[in-house]
Amino acid sequence: MECLSFAVGALSTSVLVSAMAVTIASDSYRFWPPGDDALKFQLYRGCSLTFVLSFVVTGYLDWNAGPLPWPTSAVVGGGLFVIGMAIAREGGVDLGVAETRGQVGELQTDGVYRYSRNPQTVGYAIVFVSGALLSNSILVAILAVFGVAWLFLAVLVEESWLREQYGEAYEDYFREVPRFVGLRSITRARNEDE
């Protein structure tokens, strides 16, 4: 049964990764961000939710079948899950629902967006890794790799859209803030604490 759940998760991310790859390769087609295109949004949301459900179900069905020492993997995975969800939530709150979907609003450069241009992606990538550790499942680890690949491609697709929407303001932000997290993020956070 865990193999079926895994296959469904792999298929749903394959659809997302393929749609992102087509967007990168095409000058005339954009899958992400969907903006006001309800069909693209429903497809994206359906595949995303299917992936997350498959990720959780596979973790449950393949629980502790991997090589990591228990309960260490669960403790580390649980801690990372809390951190990842906190980062993703804060990024979502700072950006807002409409802008997260790709509807044009203001360019967000405050809050956690001072440290990362993609804090929601950072948070969800941490959540995917935490799921692999928490469940101690090789199948979930493979799904986590698929999930992180999907998120990374979505970021690449989104960057060209952001350049089109915000022009020079985004270019300045692009130069000042790392794509994910880097030394500049840590330096900025330390300087703000002083």
N, CA, C and O atoms as a DFTB+ gen file, in Angstrom:
776 C
 N C O
     1  1       0.819      -1.203       0.000
     2  2       0.000       0.000       0.000
     3  2       0.865       1.270       0.000
     4  3       0.522       2.268      -0.635
     5  1       2.009       1.211       0.736
     6  2       2.883       2.385       0.752
     7  2       3.458       2.663      -0.637
     8  3       3.741       3.813      -0.974
     9  1       3.631       1.617      -1.441
    10  2       4.136       1.808      -2.805
    11  2       3.109       2.538      -3.676
    12  3       3.484       3.352      -4.520
    13  1       1.835       2.257      -3.478
    14  2       0.783       2.956      -4.215
    15  2       0.754       4.431      -3.827
    16  3       0.692       5.306      -4.690
    17  1       0.797       4.698      -2.529
    18  2       0.808       6.077      -2.056
    19  2       2.031       6.817      -2.591
    20  3       1.932       7.965      -3.026
    21  1       3.178       6.151      -2.555
    22  2       4.404       6.731      -3.094
    23  2       4.235       7.056      -4.580
    24  3       4.613       8.140      -5.022
    25  1       3.673       6.130      -5.346
    26  2       3.493       6.325      -6.787
    27  2       2.582       7.513      -7.081
    28  3       2.837       8.281      -8.009
    29  1       1.523       7.662      -6.293
    30  2       0.614       8.802      -6.481
    31  2       1.353      10.111      -6.206
    32  3       1.204      11.079      -6.951
    33  1       2.147      10.138      -5.139
    34  2       2.933      11.332      -4.830
    35  2       3.943      11.642      -5.917
    36  3       4.114      12.798      -6.305
    37  1       4.616      10.606      -6.410
    38  2       5.601      10.801      -7.473
    39  2       4.930      11.304      -8.752
    40  3       5.475      12.166      -9.442
    41  1       3.758      10.772      -9.067
    42  2       3.029      11.208     -10.261
    43  2       2.598      12.668     -10.141
    44  3       2.740      13.440     -11.089
    45  1       2.074      13.045      -8.982
    46  2       1.606      14.429      -8.820
    47  2       2.763      15.416      -8.924
    48  3       2.606      16.483      -9.516
    49  1       3.936      15.075      -8.352
    50  2       5.073      15.993      -8.499
    51  2       5.619      15.968      -9.919
    52  3       6.161      16.969     -10.387
    53  1       5.488      14.846     -10.607
    54  2       5.924      14.784     -12.007
    55  2       5.119      15.758     -12.866
    56  3       5.665      16.410     -13.755
    57  1       3.827      15.849     -12.594
    58  2       2.983      16.808     -13.320
    59  2       3.454      18.233     -13.039
    60  3       3.593      19.039     -13.959
    61  1       3.700      18.539     -11.763
    62  2       4.141      19.886     -11.392
    63  2       5.510      20.210     -11.984
    64  3       5.704      21.285     -12.551
    65  1       6.453      19.288     -11.853
    66  2       7.797      19.508     -12.389
    67  2       7.735      19.672     -13.910
    68  3       8.419      20.532     -14.465
    69  1       6.932      18.867     -14.580
    70  2       6.792      18.976     -16.039
    71  2       6.212      20.324     -16.437
    72  3       6.685      20.951     -17.384
    73  1       5.193      20.768     -15.721
    74  2       4.582      22.067     -16.026
    75  2       5.583      23.201     -15.814
    76  3       5.617      24.151     -16.596
    77  1       6.395      23.107     -14.764
    78  2       7.417      24.128     -14.518
    79  2       8.473      24.088     -15.626
    80  3       8.905      25.134     -16.110
    81  1       8.885      22.889     -16.024
    82  2       9.904      22.747     -17.071
    83  2       9.403      23.300     -18.402
    84  3      10.156      23.955     -19.123
    85  1       8.143      23.042     -18.732
    86  2       7.565      23.581     -19.967
    87  2       7.549      25.104     -19.903
    88  3       7.834      25.767     -20.900
    89  1       7.222      25.658     -18.753
    90  2       7.209      27.110     -18.594
    91  2       8.605      27.687     -18.802
    92  3       8.764      28.718     -19.457
    93  1       9.616      27.022     -18.246
    94  2      10.994      27.494     -18.406
    95  2      11.406      27.446     -19.880
    96  3      12.076      28.357     -20.366
    97  1      11.011      26.399     -20.584
    98  2      11.419      26.199     -21.978
    99  2      10.621      27.037     -22.971
   100  3      11.071      27.244     -24.098
   101  1       9.455      27.518     -22.577
   102  2       8.553      28.193     -23.511
   103  2       8.556      29.703     -23.306
   104  3       8.618      30.192     -22.178
   105  1       8.488      30.420     -24.401
   106  2       8.340      31.872     -24.323
   107  2       6.879      32.288     -24.242
   108  3       6.576      33.425     -23.880
   109  1       5.967      31.374     -24.576
   110  2       4.559      31.753     -24.676
   111  2       3.651      31.100     -23.634
   112  3       2.478      31.460     -23.535
   113  1       4.168      30.148     -22.857
   114  2       3.319      29.456     -21.890
   115  2       3.861      29.658     -20.484
   116  3       5.057      29.500     -20.235
   117  1       2.952      30.013     -19.556
   118  2       3.338      30.168     -18.153
   119  2       2.328      29.421     -17.293
   120  3       1.143      29.752     -17.266
   121  1       2.825      28.403     -16.590
   122  2       1.980      27.643     -15.663
   123  2       1.975      28.283     -14.280
   124  3       0.936      28.350     -13.623
   125  1       3.142      28.751     -13.842
   126  2       3.268      29.334     -12.509
   127  2       3.906      30.693     -12.640
   128  3       4.827      30.863     -13.438
   129  1       3.440      31.673     -11.875
   130  2       2.272      31.631     -10.999
   131  2       0.984      31.733     -11.805
   132  3       0.959      32.357     -12.866
   133  1      -0.089      31.120     -11.303
   134  2      -1.324      31.055     -12.083
   135  2      -2.086      32.368     -12.166
   136  3      -2.882      32.562     -13.085
   137  1      -1.854      33.275     -11.217
   138  2      -2.586      34.536     -11.235
   139  2      -4.086      34.312     -11.186
   140  3      -4.588      33.637     -10.287
   141  1      -4.803      34.876     -12.150
   142  2      -6.265      34.759     -12.183
   143  2      -6.759      33.565     -13.003
   144  3      -7.967      33.396     -13.162
   145  1      -5.859      32.743     -13.522
   146  2      -6.244      31.587     -14.329
   147  2      -6.711      30.460     -13.405
   148  3      -5.896      29.744     -12.823
   149  1      -8.020      30.315     -13.281
   150  2      -8.603      29.352     -12.334
   151  2      -8.220      27.912     -12.661
   152  3      -7.983      27.116     -11.752
   153  1      -8.157      27.571     -13.938
   154  2      -7.818      26.199     -14.322
   155  2      -6.388      25.844     -13.904
   156  3      -6.146      24.774     -13.344
   157  1      -5.444      26.749     -14.180
   158  2      -4.057      26.499     -13.766
   159  2      -3.962      26.408     -12.249
   160  3      -3.253      25.552     -11.720
   161  1      -4.670      27.282     -11.552
   162  2      -4.623      27.249     -10.093
   163  2      -5.204      25.946      -9.558
   164  3      -4.642      25.347      -8.641
   165  1      -6.329      25.501     -10.126
   166  2      -6.944      24.253      -9.656
   167  2      -6.034      23.053      -9.922
   168  3      -5.925      22.160      -9.082
   169  1      -5.386      23.028     -11.078
   170  2      -4.447      21.945     -11.378
   171  2      -3.271      21.979     -10.405
   172  3      -2.863      20.948      -9.870
   173  1      -2.737      23.171     -10.184
   174  2      -1.615      23.315      -9.252
   175  2      -2.027      22.887      -7.843
   176  3      -1.333      22.106      -7.192
   177  1      -3.140      23.399      -7.393
   178  2      -3.609      23.066      -6.046
   179  2      -3.930      21.581      -5.924
   180  3      -3.588      20.957      -4.920
   181  1      -4.578      21.012      -6.926
   182  2      -4.902      19.586      -6.884
   183  2      -3.655      18.718      -6.805
   184  3      -3.589      17.791      -5.998
   185  1      -2.662      19.021      -7.647
   186  2      -1.412      18.239      -7.613
   187  2      -0.653      18.470      -6.311
   188  3      -0.082      17.537      -5.746
   189  1      -0.646      19.715      -5.836
   190  2       0.049      20.024      -4.579
   191  2      -0.571      19.278      -3.407
   192  3       0.136      18.648      -2.620
   193  1      -1.893      19.349      -3.294
   194  2      -2.575      18.674      -2.183
   195  2      -2.444      17.164      -2.289
   196  3      -2.285      16.481      -1.277
   197  1      -2.510      16.636      -3.510
   198  2      -2.321      15.193      -3.706
   199  2      -0.926      14.780      -3.266
   200  3      -0.754      13.748      -2.617
   201  1       0.073      15.586      -3.618
   202  2       1.438      15.285      -3.200
   203  2       1.562      15.289      -1.678
   204  3       2.114      14.356      -1.095
   205  1       1.053      16.331      -1.039
   206  2       1.172      16.427       0.423
   207  2       0.460      15.260       1.095
   208  3       0.995      14.669       2.033
   209  1      -0.729      14.926       0.633
   210  2      -1.460      13.793       1.206
   211  2      -0.679      12.492       1.003
   212  3      -0.565      11.690       1.930
   213  1      -0.151      12.283      -0.182
   214  2       0.647      11.080      -0.456
   215  2       1.900      11.043       0.405
   216  3       2.303       9.981       0.879
   217  1       2.506      12.188       0.604
   218  2       3.704      12.312       1.440
   219  2       3.400      11.852       2.866
   220  3       4.148      11.068       3.451
   221  1       2.286      12.352       3.414
   222  2       1.889      11.994       4.782
   223  2       1.495      10.521       4.868
   224  3       1.928       9.817       5.779
   225  1       0.682      10.056       3.934
   226  2       0.225       8.658       3.955
   227  2       1.406       7.701       3.783
   228  3       1.484       6.682       4.468
   229  1       2.320       8.025       2.875
   230  2       3.499       7.170       2.692
   231  2       4.325       7.127       3.970
   232  3       4.820       6.069       4.359
   233  1       4.473       8.273       4.621
   234  2       5.202       8.302       5.891
   235  2       4.549       7.443       6.951
   236  3       5.230       6.763       7.719
   237  1       3.239       7.474       6.994
   238  2       2.503       6.657       7.968
   239  2       2.648       5.165       7.655
   240  3       2.926       4.362       8.546
   241  1       2.461       4.806       6.398
   242  2       2.496       3.389       6.013
   243  2       3.908       2.794       6.045
   244  3       4.076       1.596       6.269
   245  1       4.912       3.633       5.821
   246  2       6.297       3.151       5.779
   247  2       7.077       3.599       7.022
   248  3       8.305       3.682       7.004
   249  1       6.347       3.880       8.083
   250  2       6.906       4.437       9.318
   251  2       8.071       3.596       9.843
   252  3       7.955       2.382      10.011
   253  1       9.187       4.263      10.097
   254  2      10.370       3.694      10.735
   255  2      10.922       2.471       9.992
   256  3      11.497       1.580      10.616
   257  1      10.753       2.423       8.681
   258  2      11.291       1.315       7.882
   259  2      12.698       1.613       7.371
   260  3      13.337       0.752       6.767
   261  1      13.177       2.829       7.613
   262  2      14.477       3.236       7.098
   263  2      15.630       2.919       8.031
   264  3      15.452       2.272       9.063
   265  1      16.810       3.382       7.656
   266  2      18.034       3.022       8.370
   267  2      18.408       3.924       9.543
   268  3      19.375       3.636      10.248
   269  1      17.675       4.998       9.767
   270  2      18.073       5.959      10.792
   271  2      17.739       5.464      12.198
   272  3      16.769       4.732      12.393
   273  1      18.555       5.871      13.175
   274  2      18.295       5.430      14.553
   275  2      17.062       6.125      15.134
   276  3      16.908       7.343      15.039
   277  1      16.208       5.330      15.724
   278  2      14.997       5.821      16.375
   279  2      15.302       5.984      17.850
   280  3      15.973       5.089      18.363
   281  1      14.918       6.966      18.583
   282  2      14.029       8.080      18.236
   283  2      14.757       9.337      17.774
   284  3      14.122      10.371      17.568
   285  1      16.075       9.269      17.607
   286  2      16.835      10.454      17.206
   287  2      16.279      11.072      15.929
   288  3      16.106      12.288      15.854
   289  1      15.998      10.247      14.927
   290  2      15.483      10.777      13.663
   291  2      14.142      11.475      13.862
   292  3      13.861      12.486      13.219
   293  1      13.319      10.936      14.753
   294  2      12.009      11.543      15.009
   295  2      12.150      12.878      15.729
   296  3      11.426      13.826      15.426
   297  1      13.071      12.959      16.672
   298  2      13.269      14.208      17.419
   299  2      13.810      15.297      16.490
   300  3      13.309      16.421      16.483
   301  1      14.831      14.956      15.709
   302  2      15.399      15.925      14.767
   303  2      14.355      16.310      13.719
   304  3      14.184      17.490      13.413
   305  1      13.661      15.318      13.172
   306  2      12.625      15.590      12.179
   307  2      11.498      16.443      12.731
   308  3      11.017      17.354      12.058
   309  1      11.075      16.152      13.959
   310  2      10.015      16.948      14.581
   311  2      10.433      18.392      14.796
   312  3       9.651      19.313      14.557
   313  1      11.670      18.590      15.250
   314  2      12.173      19.952      15.443
   315  2      12.251      20.719      14.137
   316  3      11.854      21.882      14.067
   317  1      12.764      20.064      13.101
   318  2      12.836      20.711      11.791
   319  2      11.448      21.014      11.232
   320  3      11.254      22.030      10.565
   321  1      10.486      20.137      11.501
   322  2       9.115      20.374      11.042
   323  2       8.568      21.673      11.633
   324  3       7.986      22.488      10.917
   325  1       8.755      21.861      12.928
   326  2       8.268      23.078      13.593
   327  2       8.949      24.312      13.001
   328  3       8.290      25.313      12.723
   329  1      10.262      24.241      12.810
   330  2      11.001      25.370      12.241
   331  2      10.524      25.656      10.813
   332  3      10.257      26.807      10.466
   333  1      10.418      24.623       9.996
   334  2       9.988      24.802       8.609
   335  2       8.592      25.394       8.499
   336  3       8.355      26.295       7.695
   337  1       7.674      24.889       9.303
   338  2       6.303      25.417       9.263
   339  2       6.253      26.861       9.741
   340  3       5.486      27.663       9.206
   341  1       7.059      27.204      10.740
   342  2       7.086      28.583      11.232
   343  2       7.588      29.531      10.144
   344  3       7.026      30.608       9.944
   345  1       8.640      29.131       9.447
   346  2       9.180      29.965       8.368
   347  2       8.161      30.090       7.232
   348  3       7.909      31.194       6.748
   349  1       7.580      28.980       6.808
   350  2       6.602      29.001       5.712
   351  2       5.382      29.836       6.083
   352  3       4.878      30.607       5.267
   353  1       4.915      29.678       7.311
   354  2       3.749      30.442       7.763
   355  2       4.054      31.940       7.764
   356  3       3.262      32.744       7.272
   357  1       5.200      32.301       8.318
   358  2       5.568      33.717       8.375
   359  2       5.688      34.302       6.971
   360  3       5.245      35.423       6.720
   361  1       6.286      33.545       6.060
   362  2       6.380      34.006       4.674
   363  2       5.016      34.171       4.035
   364  3       4.786      35.131       3.299
   365  1       4.108      33.247       4.308
   366  2       2.755      33.329       3.768
   367  2       1.981      34.507       4.321
   368  3       1.256      35.182       3.590
   369  1       2.135      34.753       5.621
   370  2       1.452      35.890       6.251
   371  2       2.010      37.200       5.701
   372  3       1.252      38.113       5.373
   373  1       3.347      37.290       5.602
   374  2       3.962      38.520       5.096
   375  2       3.560      38.805       3.651
   376  3       3.330      39.960       3.291
   377  1       3.472      37.768       2.824
   378  2       3.163      37.967       1.408
   379  2       1.667      38.105       1.158
   380  3       1.251      38.942       0.358
   381  1       0.863      37.306       1.822
   382  2      -0.580      37.321       1.603
   383  2      -1.000      36.259       0.601
   384  3      -0.193      35.794      -0.203
   385  1      -2.258      35.885       0.656
   386  2      -2.775      34.798      -0.179
   387  2      -2.766      35.171      -1.661
   388  3      -2.332      34.377      -2.496
   389  1      -3.235      36.356      -1.991
   390  2      -3.337      36.742      -3.403
   391  2      -1.966      36.768      -4.076
   392  3      -1.804      36.247      -5.180
   393  1      -0.979      37.376      -3.410
   394  2       0.358      37.447      -3.990
   395  2       1.009      36.066      -4.056
   396  3       1.777      35.792      -4.979
   397  1       0.713      35.192      -3.088
   398  2       1.242      33.834      -3.125
   399  2       0.752      33.110      -4.375
   400  3       1.483      32.301      -4.946
   401  1      -0.457      33.385      -4.798
   402  2      -1.040      32.776      -6.010
   403  2      -0.537      33.404      -7.290
   404  3      -0.761      32.867      -8.375
   405  1       0.141      34.537      -7.183
   406  2       0.655      35.194      -8.376
   407  2      -0.206      36.331      -8.868
   408  3      -0.078      36.754     -10.018
   409  1      -1.081      36.834      -8.019
   410  2      -1.829      38.023      -8.391
   411  2      -0.966      39.226      -8.020
   412  3      -0.345      39.251      -6.958
   413  1      -0.933      40.201      -8.887
   414  2      -0.028      41.318      -8.704
   415  2      -0.449      42.150      -7.507
   416  3      -1.612      42.528      -7.363
   417  1       0.511      42.421      -6.665
   418  2       0.354      43.296      -5.509
   419  2       1.645      44.076      -5.375
   420  3       2.325      44.344      -6.365
   421  1       1.977      44.436      -4.157
   422  2       3.236      45.128      -3.921
   423  2       4.366      44.115      -3.795
   424  3       4.157      42.998      -3.323
   425  1       5.554      44.508      -4.217
   426  2       6.732      43.668      -4.042
   427  2       7.041      43.601      -2.551
   428  3       7.268      44.630      -1.914
   429  1       7.050      42.413      -2.006
   430  2       7.282      42.231      -0.569
   431  2       8.773      42.105      -0.299
   432  3       9.428      41.181      -0.782
   433  1       9.303      43.049       0.483
   434  2      10.724      43.020       0.841
   435  2      10.932      43.143       2.341
   436  3      12.069      43.239       2.803
   437  1       9.852      43.142       3.103
   438  2       9.935      43.280       4.557
   439  2       9.716      41.931       5.231
   440  3       9.518      40.917       4.561
   441  1       9.753      41.930       6.562
   442  2       9.541      40.697       7.316
   443  2      10.614      39.679       6.975
   444  3      11.784      40.035       6.832
   445  1      10.229      38.417       6.844
   446  2      11.213      37.374       6.517
   447  2      11.750      37.532       5.096
   448  3      12.760      36.923       4.744
   449  1      11.084      38.343       4.282
   450  2      11.566      38.602       2.929
   451  2      12.803      39.504       2.925
   452  3      13.388      39.732       1.866
   453  1      13.210      40.016       4.078
   454  2      14.485      40.737       4.186
   455  2      15.663      39.770       4.103
   456  3      16.764      40.159       3.713
   457  1      15.430      38.515       4.469
   458  2      16.505      37.521       4.572
   459  2      16.511      36.517       3.420
   460  3      17.552      35.941       3.102
   461  1      15.373      36.311       2.807
   462  2      15.241      35.337       1.726
   463  2      14.175      35.823       0.755
   464  3      13.120      36.304       1.169
   465  1      14.457      35.696      -0.541
   466  2      13.431      36.058      -1.523
   467  2      12.327      35.012      -1.571
   468  3      11.258      35.267      -2.126
   469  1      12.571      33.850      -1.003
   470  2      11.615      32.742      -1.071
   471  2      11.474      32.021       0.269
   472  3      11.743      30.823       0.348
   473  1      11.060      32.721       1.318
   474  2      10.983      32.058       2.628
   475  2       9.954      30.929       2.687
   476  3      10.156      29.957       3.415
   477  1       8.860      31.036       1.940
   478  2       7.895      29.936       1.943
   479  2       8.533      28.674       1.364
   480  3       8.326      27.576       1.880
   481  1       9.304      28.835       0.299
   482  2       9.995      27.693      -0.297
   483  2      10.998      27.099       0.678
   484  3      11.080      25.879       0.819
   485  1      11.760      27.952       1.352
   486  2      12.718      27.472       2.357
   487  2      11.983      26.675       3.427
   488  3      12.403      25.578       3.794
   489  1      10.878      27.236       3.924
   490  2      10.111      26.558       4.971
   491  2       9.562      25.221       4.521
   492  3       9.685      24.228       5.237
   493  1       8.958      25.180       3.346
   494  2       8.377      23.916       2.872
   495  2       9.453      22.887       2.528
   496  3       9.241      21.689       2.718
   497  1      10.603      23.336       2.025
   498  2      11.702      22.394       1.772
   499  2      12.169      21.770       3.086
   500  3      12.446      20.572       3.142
   501  1      12.255      22.576       4.138
   502  2      12.615      22.046       5.459
   503  2      11.558      21.058       5.929
   504  3      11.895      20.023       6.503
   505  1      10.289      21.360       5.696
   506  2       9.206      20.449       6.084
   507  2       9.342      19.115       5.349
   508  3       9.172      18.058       5.956
   509  1       9.644      19.153       4.059
   510  2       9.797      17.898       3.312
   511  2      10.954      17.067       3.866
   512  3      10.821      15.856       4.039
   513  1      12.078      17.709       4.141
   514  2      13.222      16.989       4.721
   515  2      12.858      16.456       6.098
   516  3      13.213      15.330       6.448
   517  1      12.151      17.261       6.874
   518  2      11.758      16.822       8.224
   519  2      10.842      15.606       8.163
   520  3      10.916      14.727       9.022
   521  1       9.986      15.553       7.157
   522  2       9.096      14.399       7.010
   523  2       9.865      13.113       6.772
   524  3       9.505      12.056       7.290
   525  1      10.938      13.212       5.976
   526  2      11.777      12.031       5.726
   527  2      12.462      11.576       7.006
   528  3      12.541      10.379       7.282
   529  1      12.959      12.532       7.790
   530  2      13.618      12.181       9.052
   531  2      12.619      11.666      10.075
   532  3      12.855      10.655      10.737
   533  1      11.509      12.366      10.196
   534  2      10.494      12.003      11.189
   535  2       9.941      10.608      10.935
   536  3       9.774       9.827      11.872
   537  1       9.658      10.294       9.691
   538  2       9.085       8.986       9.364
   539  2      10.147       7.894       9.241
   540  3       9.833       6.705       9.301
   541  1      11.408       8.303       9.069
   542  2      12.498       7.345       8.867
   543  2      12.139       6.390       7.722
   544  3      12.184       5.169       7.865
   545  1      11.781       6.993       6.585
   546  2      11.322       6.229       5.426
   547  2      12.101       6.642       4.184
   548  3      12.169       7.825       3.851
   549  1      12.679       5.680       3.513
   550  2      13.385       5.964       2.261
   551  2      12.402       6.438       1.191
   552  3      12.738       7.313       0.392
   553  1      11.200       5.876       1.165
   554  2      10.192       6.319       0.194
   555  2       9.839       7.789       0.408
   556  3       9.708       8.546      -0.554
   557  1       9.688       8.189       1.662
   558  2       9.379       9.590       1.956
   559  2      10.579      10.470       1.607
   560  3      10.402      11.594       1.138
   561  1      11.788       9.975       1.830
   562  2      12.981      10.740       1.457
   563  2      13.009      10.991      -0.050
   564  3      13.370      12.083      -0.490
   565  1      12.634       9.999      -0.834
   566  2      12.582      10.170      -2.293
   567  2      11.506      11.190      -2.666
   568  3      11.730      12.052      -3.515
   569  1      10.343      11.088      -2.030
   570  2       9.293      12.086      -2.280
   571  2       9.761      13.479      -1.874
   572  3       9.430      14.461      -2.539
   573  1      10.526      13.575      -0.792
   574  2      11.051      14.873      -0.357
   575  2      11.952      15.471      -1.437
   576  3      11.893      16.673      -1.698
   577  1      12.776      14.646      -2.059
   578  2      13.631      15.125      -3.157
   579  2      12.764      15.631      -4.312
   580  3      13.041      16.688      -4.880
   581  1      11.720      14.880      -4.659
   582  2      10.798      15.324      -5.716
   583  2      10.146      16.659      -5.338
   584  3      10.038      17.565      -6.166
   585  1       9.713      16.767      -4.077
   586  2       9.062      17.988      -3.614
   587  2       9.986      19.190      -3.657
   588  3       9.577      20.273      -4.077
   589  1      11.227      19.014      -3.226
   590  2      12.189      20.116      -3.255
   591  2      12.500      20.507      -4.702
   592  3      12.657      21.692      -4.995
   593  1      12.590      19.544      -5.600
   594  2      12.815      19.845      -7.025
   595  2      11.669      20.684      -7.583
   596  3      11.897      21.652      -8.308
   597  1      10.438      20.310      -7.243
   598  2       9.262      21.073      -7.693
   599  2       9.344      22.507      -7.177
   600  3       9.135      23.453      -7.936
   601  1       9.649      22.672      -5.882
   602  2       9.729      24.008      -5.300
   603  2      10.830      24.834      -5.963
   604  3      10.635      26.015      -6.250
   605  1      11.980      24.216      -6.205
   606  2      13.090      24.925      -6.821
   607  2      12.722      25.401      -8.228
   608  3      13.002      26.544      -8.589
   609  1      12.103      24.541      -9.011
   610  2      11.689      24.940     -10.358
   611  2      10.636      26.043     -10.313
   612  3      10.640      26.940     -11.157
   613  1       9.740      25.983      -9.340
   614  2       8.727      27.038      -9.201
   615  2       9.393      28.387      -8.941
   616  3       8.949      29.410      -9.461
   617  1      10.453      28.389      -8.141
   618  2      11.192      29.623      -7.871
   619  2      11.817      30.157      -9.159
   620  3      11.732      31.353      -9.439
   621  1      12.436      29.288      -9.935
   622  2      13.052      29.731     -11.194
   623  2      12.016      30.330     -12.140
   624  3      12.263      31.355     -12.775
   625  1      10.865      29.688     -12.228
   626  2       9.786      30.182     -13.086
   627  2       9.280      31.533     -12.574
   628  3       9.035      32.455     -13.351
   629  1       9.134      31.625     -11.290
   630  2       8.578      32.830     -10.681
   631  2       9.497      34.041     -10.847
   632  3       9.017      35.169     -10.963
   633  1      10.796      33.820     -10.860
   634  2      11.725      34.948     -10.948
   635  2      11.541      35.751     -12.232
   636  3      11.589      36.981     -12.195
   637  1      11.335      35.091     -13.355
   638  2      11.126      35.837     -14.604
   639  2       9.818      36.621     -14.545
   640  3       9.736      37.740     -15.052
   641  1       8.797      36.031     -13.926
   642  2       7.517      36.723     -13.774
   643  2       7.683      37.960     -12.884
   644  3       7.138      39.023     -13.181
   645  1       8.434      37.814     -11.798
   646  2       8.667      38.945     -10.893
   647  2       9.420      40.071     -11.596
   648  3       9.138      41.247     -11.367
   649  1      10.366      39.718     -12.442
   650  2      11.090      40.742     -13.214
   651  2      10.120      41.503     -14.124
   652  3      10.193      42.727     -14.235
   653  1       9.218      40.768     -14.769
   654  2       8.234      41.407     -15.650
   655  2       7.315      42.341     -14.867
   656  3       6.993      43.433     -15.335
   657  1       6.897      41.919     -13.689
   658  2       5.922      42.681     -12.912
   659  2       6.526      43.897     -12.219
   660  3       5.904      44.959     -12.180
   661  1       7.741      43.752     -11.666
   662  2       8.280      44.780     -10.779
   663  2       9.532      45.472     -11.301
   664  3      10.017      46.417     -10.680
   665  1      10.058      45.019     -12.424
   666  2      11.170      45.697     -13.083
   667  2      12.383      45.939     -12.206
   668  3      12.899      45.026     -11.562
   669  1      12.832      47.201     -12.196
   670  2      14.065      47.575     -11.498
   671  2      13.972      47.357      -9.990
   672  3      14.972      47.034      -9.351
   673  1      12.787      47.530      -9.420
   674  2      12.632      47.292      -7.975
   675  2      12.968      45.841      -7.634
   676  3      13.611      45.569      -6.620
   677  1      12.530      44.908      -8.489
   678  2      12.864      43.507      -8.244
   679  2      14.342      43.251      -8.495
   680  3      14.961      42.477      -7.765
   681  1      14.918      43.877      -9.505
   682  2      16.351      43.693      -9.787
   683  2      17.197      44.133      -8.596
   684  3      18.165      43.463      -8.239
   685  1      16.833      45.260      -7.978
   686  2      17.553      45.717      -6.781
   687  2      17.411      44.704      -5.652
   688  3      18.391      44.349      -4.997
   689  1      16.207      44.251      -5.433
   690  2      15.931      43.250      -4.393
   691  2      16.687      41.957      -4.690
   692  3      17.242      41.339      -3.782
   693  1      16.710      41.553      -5.950
   694  2      17.408      40.343      -6.393
   695  2      18.896      40.417      -6.043
   696  3      19.490      39.425      -5.620
   697  1      19.492      41.598      -6.224
   698  2      20.915      41.768      -5.937
   699  2      21.200      41.801      -4.437
   700  3      22.283      41.405      -4.007
   701  1      20.244      42.267      -3.642
   702  2      20.481      42.467      -2.212
   703  2      20.153      41.256      -1.346
   704  3      20.791      41.053      -0.314
   705  1      19.176      40.450      -1.742
   706  2      18.675      39.370      -0.882
   707  2      18.867      38.035      -1.599
   708  3      18.525      37.913      -2.775
   709  1      19.413      37.025      -0.899
   710  2      19.633      35.730      -1.553
   711  2      18.332      35.020      -1.913
   712  3      17.282      35.264      -1.319
   713  1      18.433      34.137      -2.902
   714  2      17.277      33.368      -3.363
   715  2      16.672      32.565      -2.212
   716  3      15.457      32.568      -2.019
   717  1      17.506      31.894      -1.468
   718  2      17.012      31.071      -0.356
   719  2      17.548      31.636       0.954
   720  3      16.935      32.540       1.522
   721  1      18.648      31.139       1.437
   722  2      19.292      31.672       2.635
   723  2      20.784      31.597       2.386
   724  3      21.286      30.609       1.850
   725  1      21.487      32.638       2.772
   726  2      22.929      32.642       2.568
   727  2      23.622      33.457       3.626
   728  3      23.016      33.867       4.616
   729  1      24.887      33.687       3.410
   730  2      25.684      34.456       4.349
   731  2      25.114      35.859       4.523
   732  3      25.132      36.409       5.624
   733  1      24.608      36.436       3.431
   734  2      23.992      37.768       3.538
   735  2      22.795      37.753       4.477
   736  3      22.571      38.722       5.203
   737  1      22.025      36.673       4.475
   738  2      20.867      36.561       5.370
   739  2      21.313      36.561       6.818
   740  3      20.747      37.263       7.656
   741  1      22.331      35.770       7.103
   742  2      22.830      35.650       8.473
   743  2      23.448      36.962       8.925
   744  3      23.209      37.405      10.049
   745  1      24.242      37.592       8.060
   746  2      24.863      38.872       8.391
   747  2      23.804      39.929       8.661
   748  3      23.912      40.686       9.625
   749  1      22.790      39.982       7.820
   750  2      21.723      40.971       8.005
   751  2      20.990      40.746       9.323
   752  3      20.719      41.703      10.049
   753  1      20.670      39.508       9.639
   754  2      19.976      39.198      10.896
   755  2      20.840      39.564      12.095
   756  3      20.330      40.101      13.078
   757  1      22.127      39.284      12.030
   758  2      23.023      39.617      13.146
   759  2      23.136      41.118      13.311
   760  3      23.116      41.616      14.437
   761  1      23.256      41.855      12.207
   762  2      23.382      43.307      12.279
   763  2      22.120      43.956      12.822
   764  3      22.200      44.972      13.513
   765  1      20.964      43.393      12.523
   766  2      19.709      43.951      13.024
   767  2      19.537      43.710      14.513
   768  3      18.843      44.470      15.188
   769  1      20.167      42.649      15.038
   770  2      20.075      42.350      16.468
   771  2      20.977      43.245      17.305
   772  3      20.763      43.379      18.510
   773  1      21.977      43.856      16.689
   774  2      22.932      44.685      17.446
   775  2      22.400      46.060      17.702
   776  3      23.077      46.878      18.324
